[in-house]
Amino acid sequence: MNHGLYPKLAWTGIEKNKKLYYPYFVAAIAMVTVFYIFSFLGESDIINNLPGKEYLLVMFQCGSWAVGAFSVPFLFYTSSSLVKKRKKELGLYNILGMNKKNIFYLLFWETLMTYGIVVVGGIVFGVLLSKAAELGLLNIMDRAVNYYIYVEWKSVLTAIVVFAGIFLLILLNMMRQIRDNNPIELLHSDSAGERPPKGSLILAAASLVLIVAGYDIVSKLDLTLSFQKMGVAAVLIIIGTFLIFICASVYLCKRLQKNQRYYYQTSHFITVSTMSYRMKRNGASLAVICILITFILVMFSFSVSFYAGSMEVIEDHYPYDIGTVIEIPTKNLKGEMASKTYTNRYQSQIEDITDGKDVKSTECYSMNMLAMIVDGKLDLTHDMRNTWFEPGSGFYPGWEEGNQKIVWLRTISLKDYNKLCHTSLKLNADEVYAASESVENLSGEMTKYNGEKVKVKGITEQIPNMTVARLDGDNLDAHGCEILFLVVPDLYSFMGKEDGALLCSERNYMRIQYDYGIDMEQKDNTMSKLYDAINEAVTKTAEAAKDQRVSCYSQEEKGARYYGLSGGLLFLAVMINILVLFVTVLIMYYKQISEGYEDQKRFSIMRKIGMTTEEIKKSIYSQVVITFLLPLILAGIHLIFTRNIVFLLLSFAIMENTVLAMKVMAITYIFFAVVYAFIYLLTSKTYFNIVNQSVNE
């Protein structure tokens, strides 16, 4: 056979099957485009100069390879759909004289052409859109932009090699499918029947058990966030989802068929019998769509919540424009409380630098430690080293157990609290005030470290502006623990002076922290220069004294890094979600095509035996609505019961605003439902057009 004929036949095959190939080209080009964009951003010099670059570069590099890995099963799925629809055509070639070797040549040229179109198109769009993606990221992070467009040749070469490997695997898989079928099987592949799976009560019940077990694991995840447990939960939920759509749905259809009053109605009869007949394949597609929707909802909810709450987090944790935080060693506590012997040299340096500047300074002390609430009463007598974790392990199963709750206690003097909160509270020697945004049901009495009882005079939600204090060392990471502020008449006396402080530092990981904060009215370049000078002076003094307990921060710098990270995550989520949406659209499209051609013959027969056109259209509408709603509803249920993952990811990002996260999840679901409905209406037109050819005959 003339080898020049193969490319012509290959291109003719693509042209004749453009309804199948064009959507495939679009989705595959989108894969290459996103792969190139992520790879481009991972190599970008501009990104390398952004705040949080150490996170952003890793995220984009990992994102590119994640897209490459995801392309393998997705392109395999779509190519299998193409081959399945073309088996009759290939079988005809076989009968007309082409042997399987000739068909393999034909498939080689089709795959080569497809690869060329996809890779060239993906790289072209990637180059064109990579600058727009870079500008979009810079705009999200509120950074200066430039409009110089260039090609990242390393990313181009990587995309060419990666997708060449993927299409080679696809070609080998197609050859395998053709090799395993004889010409008659290929010719009659479109009329081959498919037995519906048996509706098993056991498998239907198992689907619910697996999903509930997955939900249970997710609900019990804590800040240790075992990826092994999360993986087990994901597998259980995914398997359960497939079983629900394949087995439980068939079982439900079988039960409905036994209900004569329901089943023997025209619209119900056709819908139920049709869904039961082909639910094995239809159910798998719906399960994939449901899982993809859940992935989009969870990922987008986290990234939007993280981005929306990022600046609030920075203002809460770093309240001053420029702040210096000094940890006071226990041995230096007496002199520090009497005459500031430990912090005076740092404060003097800062005041010398700010002398004559329009600044407002604030200073305060705080005692920060782990404490326990038992039966609603704050109790400082517990040895926290032996509470639900082993010293030095850095592991804990949770902050709450039974009637006990561990809190991160921040104790400040009444004088400092009134100054920071602009209040005029008063306390007797045996009284304290409590303040918290989250700790509830605290009783009117507490126990000090030495067993002495004091009265909790009141509880207020007015939280003082203080630099975040977190225990992050070899023994335990207190991040994620609820914070409780305690206002006491005198901090030094309350902690038991030197002896009490020494005991608490051993048993409760107590740290004494001194904050010196500076706020400026004019936040311009002067503030940045002022911070550089203060940071340099404080750092030199700390290094000379070999003091590792001193740190200096700028709210602007901290905010830029954190905002950069949240903006990068949001951008990454948007790009991946767009890609996953493409995948979802293509799966829905191929599902509608396959169902349309199957139903075309069935509805043609129904019409011939007496069904009216209106009855057929009503049945079609009922079936489409059901298949549209099922994945969306189950994805919403998955989101509700897996929301703990979003909360935990936000907790890792030092964000505890669950109210914001819940609002974002609700808005995200509603927004996606609208987008999903629009997509389904578009893809359903293909189905209706195919089916209506027989209905309107």
C-alpha positions as CSV (number, residue, x, y, z in Angstrom):
1,M,0.0,0.0,0.0
2,N,1.3,3.5,-0.9
3,H,2.7,5.0,2.3
4,G,1.7,8.5,1.0
5,L,-1.9,7.4,1.3
6,Y,-1.8,7.0,5.1
7,P,-1.5,10.7,5.9
8,K,-4.4,11.5,3.5
9,L,-6.6,8.8,5.1
10,A,-5.7,9.9,8.6
11,W,-6.6,13.5,7.9
12,T,-9.8,12.4,6.2
13,G,-10.7,10.3,9.3
14,I,-10.2,13.4,11.5
15,E,-12.3,15.6,9.2
16,K,-15.1,13.1,9.0
17,N,-15.2,12.7,12.8
18,K,-14.7,16.4,13.7
19,K,-17.6,16.3,16.2
20,L,-15.4,13.9,18.2
21,Y,-12.0,15.3,17.4
22,Y,-12.5,19.0,17.8
23,P,-13.5,19.0,21.4
24,Y,-10.7,16.6,22.0
25,F,-8.2,19.0,20.4
26,V,-9.6,21.9,22.5
27,A,-9.2,20.1,25.8
28,A,-5.8,18.6,25.0
29,I,-4.5,22.0,23.8
30,A,-5.8,23.4,27.1
31,M,-3.7,20.7,28.9
32,V,-0.5,21.7,27.1
33,T,-1.3,25.4,27.5
34,V,-1.7,25.1,31.3
35,F,1.4,22.8,31.5
36,Y,3.5,25.4,29.7
37,I,2.1,28.3,31.7
38,F,2.9,26.6,35.0
39,S,6.3,25.6,33.8
40,F,6.9,29.2,32.5
41,L,5.9,30.7,35.8
42,G,8.2,28.2,37.6
43,E,11.1,29.5,35.6
44,S,10.1,33.2,35.6
45,D,12.7,35.8,36.8
46,I,9.8,38.1,37.7
47,I,8.2,35.5,39.9
48,N,11.7,34.9,41.4
49,N,11.7,38.5,42.7
50,L,8.2,38.4,44.3
51,P,7.6,38.0,48.1
52,G,7.1,34.4,48.9
53,K,9.1,33.3,45.9
54,E,10.3,30.2,47.7
55,Y,6.7,29.0,47.9
56,L,5.5,30.3,44.5
57,L,8.2,28.6,42.4
58,V,7.7,25.3,44.0
59,M,3.9,25.5,43.7
60,F,4.1,26.3,39.9
61,Q,6.8,23.6,39.2
62,C,4.7,21.0,41.1
63,G,1.6,22.3,39.4
64,S,3.1,21.8,35.9
65,W,4.0,18.2,36.7
66,A,0.6,17.6,38.3
67,V,-1.1,18.7,35.1
68,G,1.2,16.4,33.1
69,A,0.3,13.5,35.4
70,F,-3.4,14.3,35.2
71,S,-3.2,14.5,31.4
72,V,-2.4,10.7,31.2
73,P,-5.7,9.3,32.4
74,F,-7.7,12.1,30.9
75,L,-6.3,11.8,27.4
76,F,-6.5,8.0,27.7
77,Y,-10.2,8.3,28.5
78,T,-11.0,10.6,25.6
79,S,-8.8,8.7,23.1
80,S,-10.7,5.5,24.1
81,S,-14.0,7.2,23.3
82,L,-12.6,8.2,19.9
83,V,-11.4,4.7,19.1
84,K,-14.7,3.2,20.3
85,K,-16.7,5.4,18.0
86,R,-14.4,4.7,15.0
87,K,-14.2,0.9,15.4
88,K,-16.9,0.4,12.8
89,E,-14.9,2.6,10.3
90,L,-11.7,0.8,11.0
91,G,-13.4,-2.6,10.7
92,L,-14.7,-1.6,7.3
93,Y,-11.1,-0.7,6.2
94,N,-10.1,-4.1,7.4
95,I,-12.8,-5.9,5.4
96,L,-12.0,-3.8,2.2
97,G,-8.4,-5.1,2.2
98,M,-6.4,-3.2,4.9
99,N,-4.7,-5.6,7.3
100,K,-4.0,-4.6,10.9
101,K,-0.5,-3.5,10.0
102,N,-2.0,-1.0,7.6
103,I,-4.5,0.2,10.3
104,F,-1.6,0.6,12.7
105,Y,0.1,2.9,10.2
106,L,-3.1,4.8,9.9
107,L,-3.4,5.2,13.6
108,F,0.2,6.2,13.8
109,W,-0.4,9.1,11.4
110,E,-3.6,10.1,13.1
111,T,-1.8,10.2,16.5
112,L,1.1,12.1,15.0
113,M,-1.2,14.7,13.5
114,T,-3.2,15.0,16.7
115,Y,0.1,15.3,18.6
116,G,1.3,18.0,16.3
117,I,-1.9,20.0,16.4
118,V,-2.2,19.7,20.2
119,V,1.4,20.5,21.1
120,V,1.9,23.3,18.6
121,G,-1.5,24.8,19.5
122,G,-0.9,24.4,23.2
123,I,2.6,26.0,23.0
124,V,1.3,28.9,20.9
125,F,-1.6,29.6,23.2
126,G,0.8,29.0,26.2
127,V,3.2,31.7,24.9
128,L,0.4,34.1,24.2
129,L,-1.4,33.5,27.6
130,S,1.7,33.1,29.8
131,K,2.3,36.8,29.9
132,A,-1.4,37.4,30.7
133,A,-1.1,34.7,33.4
134,E,2.0,36.5,34.8
135,L,0.2,39.9,34.7
136,G,-2.8,38.3,36.4
137,L,-0.7,36.9,39.2
138,L,1.1,40.2,39.7
139,N,-2.2,42.0,39.7
140,I,-3.6,39.7,42.3
141,M,-0.5,40.4,44.4
142,D,-0.7,44.1,43.7
143,R,2.8,44.3,42.2
144,A,4.3,46.4,39.4
145,V,4.1,44.8,36.0
146,N,6.0,44.9,32.7
147,Y,4.7,43.9,29.3
148,Y,7.8,42.2,27.8
149,I,6.7,38.9,26.1
150,Y,9.2,36.1,25.7
151,V,9.4,32.3,25.1
152,E,10.7,30.1,27.9
153,W,12.4,27.5,25.7
154,K,13.1,25.1,28.5
155,S,9.4,24.9,29.2
156,V,8.7,24.4,25.4
157,L,11.1,21.5,25.3
158,T,9.7,20.0,28.4
159,A,6.1,20.2,27.1
160,I,7.2,18.6,23.8
161,V,8.9,15.7,25.5
162,V,6.2,15.1,28.2
163,F,3.3,15.0,25.7
164,A,5.3,13.0,23.2
165,G,5.5,10.3,25.9
166,I,1.8,10.6,26.6
167,F,0.7,10.3,23.0
168,L,3.1,7.4,22.5
169,L,1.3,5.5,25.3
170,I,-2.1,6.4,23.7
171,L,-1.0,5.1,20.3
172,L,0.2,1.8,21.9
173,N,-3.2,1.5,23.8
174,M,-5.2,2.1,20.5
175,M,-3.1,-0.5,18.7
176,R,-3.8,-3.0,21.5
177,Q,-7.5,-2.4,21.2
178,I,-7.5,-3.0,17.4
179,R,-5.3,-6.1,17.7
180,D,-7.6,-7.7,20.2
181,N,-10.7,-7.4,17.9
182,N,-11.4,-9.2,14.6
183,P,-12.9,-7.3,11.6
184,I,-16.5,-8.5,12.3
185,E,-16.3,-7.4,16.0
186,L,-15.0,-4.0,14.8
187,L,-17.7,-3.6,12.2
188,H,-20.6,-4.4,14.6
189,S,-19.1,-2.7,17.7
190,D,-21.8,0.0,17.7
191,S,-24.6,-2.5,17.9
192,A,-23.0,-4.7,20.5
193,G,-25.3,-4.9,23.5
194,E,-24.3,-4.1,27.0
195,R,-25.7,-5.9,29.9
196,P,-26.8,-3.8,32.8
197,P,-25.1,-4.5,36.1
198,K,-27.2,-6.4,38.7
199,G,-28.9,-4.2,41.3
200,S,-27.3,-5.6,44.4
201,L,-28.6,-4.5,47.8
202,I,-25.2,-5.5,49.4
203,L,-23.3,-3.3,47.0
204,A,-25.8,-0.5,47.4
205,A,-25.4,-0.6,51.1
206,A,-21.6,-0.9,50.8
207,S,-21.5,2.4,48.8
208,L,-23.2,4.2,51.7
209,V,-21.0,2.5,54.3
210,L,-17.8,3.4,52.4
211,I,-18.8,7.1,52.0
212,V,-19.9,7.4,55.6
213,A,-16.6,5.8,56.7
214,G,-14.7,8.3,54.6
215,Y,-16.7,11.2,56.1
216,D,-15.9,9.9,59.6
217,I,-12.2,9.8,58.9
218,V,-12.3,13.4,57.5
219,S,-14.3,14.7,60.5
220,K,-11.7,13.3,62.9
221,L,-8.6,14.7,61.1
222,D,-6.7,17.2,63.2
223,L,-3.7,19.4,62.7
224,T,-1.4,16.5,62.5
225,L,-3.2,16.1,59.1
226,S,-2.0,12.5,58.4
227,F,-1.9,12.4,54.6
228,Q,-2.2,8.6,54.9
229,K,-5.6,9.0,56.6
230,M,-6.6,11.6,54.2
231,G,-5.7,9.3,51.3
232,V,-7.7,6.5,52.8
233,A,-10.7,8.8,53.2
234,A,-10.4,10.0,49.6
235,V,-10.2,6.4,48.3
236,L,-13.3,5.3,50.4
237,I,-15.3,8.3,49.2
238,I,-14.3,7.8,45.6
239,I,-15.1,4.1,45.6
240,G,-18.4,4.8,47.4
241,T,-19.3,7.4,44.8
242,F,-18.7,5.0,42.0
243,L,-20.8,2.3,43.7
244,I,-23.6,4.7,44.4
245,F,-23.9,5.8,40.7
246,I,-23.3,2.3,39.3
247,C,-24.8,-0.2,41.8
248,A,-27.0,1.8,44.2
249,S,-28.7,3.6,41.3
250,V,-29.4,0.4,39.5
251,Y,-30.8,-1.1,42.7
252,L,-33.0,1.9,43.0
253,C,-34.2,1.5,39.4
254,K,-34.9,-2.2,40.0
255,R,-37.0,-1.2,43.1
256,L,-38.9,1.4,41.1
257,Q,-39.6,-1.2,38.4
258,K,-41.3,-3.3,41.0
259,N,-43.5,-0.5,42.0
260,Q,-46.2,-0.9,39.3
261,R,-48.1,2.3,40.1
262,Y,-44.9,4.4,39.6
263,Y,-43.2,2.4,36.9
264,Y,-46.1,1.9,34.4
265,Q,-46.3,5.5,33.5
266,T,-45.0,6.6,30.1
267,S,-42.3,9.0,31.3
268,H,-41.3,6.9,34.2
269,F,-41.2,3.7,32.2
270,I,-38.8,5.0,29.6
271,T,-36.5,6.9,32.1
272,V,-36.2,4.1,34.6
273,S,-35.7,1.3,32.1
274,T,-33.2,3.3,30.1
275,M,-31.1,4.3,33.1
276,S,-31.1,0.8,34.5
277,Y,-30.0,-0.6,31.1
278,R,-26.9,1.5,30.6
279,M,-26.1,2.6,34.2
280,K,-22.8,0.7,34.2
281,R,-21.1,3.1,31.8
282,N,-23.4,6.1,32.5
283,G,-22.9,5.8,36.2
284,A,-19.1,5.7,35.9
285,S,-19.2,9.0,33.9
286,L,-21.5,10.6,36.4
287,A,-19.2,9.4,39.3
288,V,-16.2,11.0,37.6
289,I,-18.1,14.3,37.1
290,C,-19.2,14.2,40.7
291,I,-15.6,13.7,42.0
292,L,-14.2,16.4,39.7
293,I,-16.9,18.9,40.9
294,T,-16.1,18.0,44.5
295,F,-12.4,18.6,43.8
296,I,-13.1,22.0,42.2
297,L,-15.4,23.1,45.2
298,V,-12.9,22.1,47.9
299,M,-9.8,23.5,46.2
300,F,-11.5,26.8,45.2
301,S,-13.2,27.2,48.6
302,F,-9.8,26.9,50.4
303,S,-7.9,29.2,48.0
304,V,-10.6,32.0,48.0
305,S,-11.0,31.8,51.8
306,F,-7.2,32.0,52.2
307,Y,-6.9,35.0,49.8
308,A,-9.9,36.8,51.2
309,G,-8.8,36.5,54.8
310,S,-5.0,37.0,54.3
311,M,-4.8,40.7,55.2
312,E,-7.0,40.2,58.2
313,V,-4.6,37.5,59.4
314,I,-1.6,39.7,59.1
315,E,-3.2,42.6,60.9
316,D,-4.3,40.2,63.7
317,H,-0.9,38.5,64.1
318,Y,1.4,41.5,63.4
319,P,-0.6,44.5,64.6
320,Y,2.2,47.2,64.4
321,D,3.8,48.7,61.3
322,I,7.2,47.8,62.8
323,G,7.5,45.4,65.7
324,T,10.3,44.0,67.9
325,V,9.6,40.8,69.9
326,I,11.9,39.8,72.7
327,E,11.7,36.6,74.7
328,I,12.8,37.2,78.3
329,P,14.9,34.3,79.8
330,T,13.6,33.2,83.2
331,K,16.9,34.0,84.9
332,N,16.7,37.6,83.8
333,L,13.0,38.0,84.8
334,K,13.5,39.7,88.1
335,G,15.8,42.5,86.8
336,E,13.6,43.0,83.7
337,M,10.4,43.4,85.8
338,A,12.2,45.9,88.1
339,S,14.2,48.0,85.7
340,K,14.1,46.5,82.2
341,T,17.6,45.3,82.3
342,Y,17.2,42.9,79.5
343,T,15.2,44.8,76.9
344,N,16.4,48.4,77.7
345,R,19.4,48.2,75.2
346,Y,17.1,47.2,72.3
347,Q,14.5,49.8,73.2
348,S,17.2,52.5,73.5
349,Q,18.5,51.7,70.0
350,I,15.0,51.8,68.5
351,E,14.2,55.1,70.1
352,D,17.4,56.6,68.9
353,I,16.5,55.7,65.4
354,T,13.0,57.0,65.6
355,D,13.9,60.2,67.4
356,G,12.3,63.1,65.6
357,K,10.1,60.8,63.4
358,D,6.3,61.0,63.5
359,V,5.8,57.6,65.1
360,K,3.7,56.2,68.0
361,S,5.2,53.5,70.1
362,T,3.6,50.8,72.3
363,E,5.1,48.3,74.7
364,C,3.7,45.4,76.7
365,Y,4.7,42.2,78.4
366,S,2.8,38.9,78.1
367,M,3.2,35.4,79.7
368,N,2.4,32.8,77.0
369,M,1.9,29.1,78.0
370,L,-0.2,26.0,77.4
371,A,-3.0,25.6,79.9
372,M,-6.0,23.4,80.4
373,I,-9.7,24.0,80.9
374,V,-11.4,21.2,82.9
375,D,-15.2,21.2,83.2
376,G,-15.2,24.9,82.1
377,K,-12.6,25.9,84.7
378,L,-9.2,27.2,83.8
379,D,-6.6,25.1,85.7
380,L,-2.9,25.9,85.6
381,T,-1.8,23.1,87.9
382,H,-1.6,20.5,85.1
383,D,1.7,19.4,83.8
384,M,1.3,19.9,80.1
385,R,4.4,17.8,79.3
386,N,2.4,14.6,79.9
387,T,-1.0,15.7,78.5
388,W,-1.9,13.6,75.4
389,F,1.5,13.7,73.8
390,E,5.1,12.6,74.5
391,P,7.7,15.3,75.1
392,G,9.9,16.0,72.1
393,S,7.7,14.1,69.7
394,G,5.9,17.1,68.2
395,F,2.8,14.9,67.8
396,Y,-0.6,15.2,69.4
397,P,-4.0,13.6,68.6
398,G,-6.0,16.7,69.3
399,W,-6.6,19.7,71.6
400,E,-9.8,18.4,73.1
401,E,-10.6,15.1,74.9
402,G,-13.7,14.6,77.0
403,N,-14.3,17.4,79.5
404,Q,-10.8,18.8,78.9
405,K,-9.6,21.4,76.5
406,I,-6.0,22.7,75.9
407,V,-5.7,26.4,75.2
408,W,-2.9,28.8,74.4
409,L,-3.0,31.2,77.3
410,R,-1.7,34.8,76.9
411,T,-1.6,36.6,80.2
412,I,-1.1,40.4,80.4
413,S,-1.3,43.0,83.1
414,L,-4.4,45.1,83.7
415,K,-2.4,48.2,82.9
416,D,-1.2,46.9,79.5
417,Y,-4.7,45.7,78.6
418,N,-6.3,49.0,79.4
419,K,-3.7,50.8,77.4
420,L,-4.0,48.5,74.4
421,C,-7.8,48.3,74.4
422,H,-8.4,51.9,75.5
423,T,-10.5,50.6,78.5
424,S,-10.6,51.4,82.2
425,L,-11.2,48.0,83.7
426,K,-10.5,47.5,87.4
427,L,-9.5,44.3,89.3
428,N,-9.0,43.3,92.9
429,A,-6.0,41.2,93.9
430,D,-7.9,37.9,93.6
431,E,-9.7,38.7,90.4
432,V,-8.9,38.3,86.7
433,Y,-10.6,39.0,83.4
434,A,-10.8,36.6,80.4
435,A,-11.0,37.6,76.7
436,S,-11.4,35.3,73.8
437,E,-13.1,35.1,70.4
438,S,-13.6,31.3,70.5
439,V,-13.3,29.8,74.0
440,E,-16.8,29.4,75.5
441,N,-18.4,28.2,78.7
442,L,-15.6,29.4,81.0
443,S,-16.7,29.4,84.6
444,G,-16.3,32.2,87.2
445,E,-13.3,30.6,88.9
446,M,-9.8,29.5,88.0
447,T,-6.9,27.8,89.7
448,K,-3.4,29.2,89.6
449,Y,-0.2,27.0,89.2
450,N,0.2,26.8,93.0
451,G,-3.4,25.7,93.6
452,E,-4.7,29.2,94.6
453,K,-8.2,30.0,93.5
454,V,-9.0,33.3,91.9
455,K,-12.3,34.7,90.5
456,V,-12.9,35.3,86.8
457,K,-14.7,38.7,87.1
458,G,-15.9,38.7,83.5
459,I,-15.4,37.6,80.0
460,T,-15.0,40.0,77.1
461,E,-14.5,39.7,73.4
462,Q,-12.3,42.8,73.2
463,I,-8.9,41.3,72.2
464,P,-5.7,43.3,72.7
465,N,-3.5,44.1,69.7
466,M,-0.4,42.0,70.4
467,T,2.1,40.3,68.1
468,V,1.3,36.6,67.7
469,A,3.0,34.3,70.2
470,R,3.3,30.7,69.2
471,L,5.2,27.8,70.7
472,D,7.1,26.3,67.8
473,G,10.0,24.2,69.0
474,D,11.2,20.7,69.7
475,N,8.4,19.8,72.1
476,L,5.2,20.9,70.6
477,D,3.7,23.1,68.0
478,A,0.8,24.9,69.6
479,H,-0.5,26.2,66.3
480,G,-4.2,25.5,66.0
481,C,-4.9,25.8,69.7
482,E,-7.6,28.2,70.7
483,I,-6.2,31.4,72.3
484,L,-7.4,32.7,75.6
485,F,-6.3,36.0,77.0
486,L,-6.1,36.5,80.7
487,V,-6.0,40.0,82.3
488,V,-4.4,40.0,85.8
489,P,-3.7,42.8,88.3
490,D,0.1,42.3,88.2
491,L,1.9,40.0,85.8
492,Y,5.0,39.3,87.8
493,S,3.1,38.5,91.0
494,F,0.5,36.3,89.1
495,M,3.2,34.1,87.6
496,G,4.8,33.5,91.0
497,K,7.9,35.7,90.4
498,E,11.1,33.8,89.6
499,D,10.2,30.4,91.2
500,G,6.7,30.3,89.7
501,A,8.0,31.3,86.2
502,L,10.7,28.6,86.4
503,L,8.1,26.0,87.2
504,C,5.7,27.1,84.6
505,S,8.4,27.3,81.9
506,E,9.1,23.6,82.6
507,R,5.6,22.3,83.0
508,N,3.6,24.5,80.6
509,Y,6.3,25.6,78.1
510,M,5.8,29.2,79.3
511,R,7.6,32.1,77.6
512,I,7.7,35.7,78.7
513,Q,7.4,38.0,75.7
514,Y,8.1,41.7,75.4
515,D,6.5,43.6,72.5
516,Y,7.7,47.0,71.3
517,G,5.6,48.2,68.4
518,I,5.8,51.3,66.2
519,D,3.0,52.8,64.1
520,M,3.4,55.5,61.5
521,E,0.8,57.9,60.1
522,Q,2.5,58.1,56.7
523,K,3.1,54.6,55.3
524,D,5.6,55.4,52.5
525,N,9.2,54.7,51.7
526,T,10.2,56.3,55.0
527,M,8.7,53.4,56.9
528,S,10.6,50.8,54.8
529,K,13.9,52.7,55.5
530,L,13.0,52.9,59.2
531,Y,12.4,49.2,59.4
532,D,15.7,48.4,57.7
533,A,17.5,50.6,60.1
534,I,15.8,49.1,63.2
535,N,16.1,45.5,62.0
536,E,19.9,46.0,61.3
537,A,20.5,47.6,64.7
538,V,18.5,45.0,66.6
539,T,20.1,42.1,64.7
540,K,23.6,43.3,65.3
541,T,23.0,43.8,69.0
542,A,21.4,40.3,69.3
543,E,24.3,38.7,67.4
544,A,26.9,40.4,69.5
545,A,25.1,39.2,72.7
546,K,24.6,35.7,71.1
547,D,20.9,36.2,71.8
548,Q,18.5,34.1,69.7
549,R,15.4,35.3,71.4
550,V,15.0,38.6,69.4
551,S,13.1,39.2,66.2
552,C,12.0,42.2,64.3
553,Y,9.2,42.4,61.7
554,S,7.5,44.8,59.3
555,Q,3.7,44.4,58.8
556,E,4.2,45.4,55.2
557,E,6.9,42.8,54.6
558,K,5.0,40.1,56.4
559,G,1.8,41.0,54.5
560,A,3.6,41.0,51.1
561,R,4.9,37.5,51.7
562,Y,1.7,36.1,53.0
563,Y,-0.4,38.0,50.4
564,G,2.0,36.6,47.8
565,L,1.5,33.1,48.9
566,S,-2.3,33.4,49.1
567,G,-2.4,35.1,45.7
568,G,-0.2,32.4,44.2
569,L,-2.5,29.7,45.6
570,L,-5.6,31.5,44.3
571,F,-4.1,31.8,40.8
572,L,-3.0,28.2,40.9
573,A,-6.5,27.1,42.0
574,V,-8.1,29.2,39.2
575,M,-5.9,27.7,36.5
576,I,-6.3,24.1,37.7
577,N,-10.0,24.6,38.1
578,I,-10.4,25.9,34.6
579,L,-8.5,22.9,33.4
580,V,-10.6,20.5,35.4
581,L,-13.7,22.3,34.1
582,F,-12.5,21.6,30.6
583,V,-12.2,17.9,31.5
584,T,-15.6,17.9,33.0
585,V,-17.1,19.6,29.9
586,L,-15.5,17.0,27.6
587,I,-16.6,14.1,29.7
588,M,-20.2,15.5,29.6
589,Y,-19.9,16.1,25.9
590,Y,-18.8,12.5,25.1
591,K,-21.4,11.2,27.5
592,Q,-24.1,13.1,25.7
593,I,-22.9,11.9,22.3
594,S,-22.8,8.2,23.3
595,E,-26.2,8.4,25.0
596,G,-27.7,10.3,22.1
597,Y,-26.8,7.6,19.5
598,E,-27.9,4.9,21.8
599,D,-31.3,6.6,22.6
600,Q,-31.8,7.6,19.0
601,K,-32.6,4.0,18.0
602,R,-34.6,3.2,21.1
603,F,-36.8,6.3,20.8
604,S,-37.3,5.6,17.1
605,I,-38.7,2.2,18.0
606,M,-40.8,3.7,20.8
607,R,-42.3,6.1,18.3
608,K,-43.2,3.3,15.9
609,I,-45.0,1.4,18.6
610,G,-47.3,4.3,19.5
611,M,-45.5,6.8,21.7
612,T,-46.2,10.4,20.8
613,T,-43.5,13.0,20.1
614,E,-44.5,15.0,23.3
615,E,-44.3,11.8,25.4
616,I,-40.8,11.1,24.1
617,K,-39.6,14.7,24.6
618,K,-41.0,14.7,28.2
619,S,-39.1,11.4,28.9
620,I,-35.9,12.9,27.4
621,Y,-36.3,16.0,29.5
622,S,-36.9,13.9,32.7
623,Q,-33.8,11.8,32.1
624,V,-31.5,14.8,31.3
625,V,-32.6,16.6,34.5
626,I,-32.0,13.6,36.7
627,T,-28.5,12.9,35.2
628,F,-27.7,16.7,35.6
629,L,-28.8,16.9,39.2
630,L,-27.3,13.8,40.7
631,P,-23.6,14.6,40.4
632,L,-24.2,18.2,41.6
633,I,-26.3,17.2,44.6
634,L,-23.8,14.5,45.7
635,A,-20.9,16.8,45.2
636,G,-22.6,19.3,47.5
637,I,-23.0,16.6,50.2
638,H,-19.4,15.7,49.8
639,L,-18.4,19.3,50.3
640,I,-20.5,19.6,53.5
641,F,-19.0,16.5,55.1
642,T,-15.4,17.1,54.0
643,R,-15.4,20.8,54.9
644,N,-13.0,19.9,57.8
645,I,-10.2,19.6,55.2
646,V,-10.8,23.2,54.2
647,F,-10.8,24.3,57.8
648,L,-7.5,22.4,58.6
649,L,-5.8,23.8,55.5
650,L,-6.8,27.2,56.6
651,S,-5.5,26.5,60.1
652,F,-2.1,25.5,58.7
653,A,-2.2,29.0,57.1
654,I,-2.8,30.5,60.6
655,M,-6.3,31.4,59.6
656,E,-9.1,30.3,62.0
657,N,-12.0,32.2,60.3
658,T,-14.4,29.3,59.7
659,V,-17.4,31.6,59.2
660,L,-15.6,33.2,56.2
661,A,-14.8,29.7,54.9
662,M,-18.4,28.6,55.2
663,K,-19.7,31.6,53.4
664,V,-17.1,31.1,50.6
665,M,-18.1,27.4,50.3
666,A,-21.8,28.3,50.0
667,I,-21.1,31.1,47.4
668,T,-18.7,28.8,45.5
669,Y,-21.3,26.0,45.3
670,I,-24.0,28.3,44.1
671,F,-21.7,29.9,41.5
672,F,-20.5,26.6,40.2
673,A,-24.1,25.3,40.1
674,V,-25.0,28.1,37.7
675,V,-21.8,27.5,35.6
676,Y,-22.5,23.7,35.6
677,A,-26.1,24.3,34.5
678,F,-24.9,26.5,31.6
679,I,-22.4,23.9,30.5
680,Y,-24.9,21.0,30.8
681,L,-27.4,23.0,28.7
682,L,-24.7,23.5,26.0
683,T,-23.6,19.8,25.9
684,S,-27.3,18.7,26.1
685,K,-28.0,20.4,22.8
686,T,-25.8,17.7,21.1
687,Y,-27.9,15.0,22.8
688,F,-31.2,16.6,21.8
689,N,-30.1,17.1,18.2
690,I,-29.1,13.5,17.8
691,V,-32.2,12.1,19.5
692,N,-34.6,14.5,17.8
693,Q,-33.5,13.2,14.4
694,S,-35.5,10.1,15.2
695,V,-38.2,11.8,17.2
696,N,-39.1,14.2,14.3
697,E,-39.0,11.7,11.6
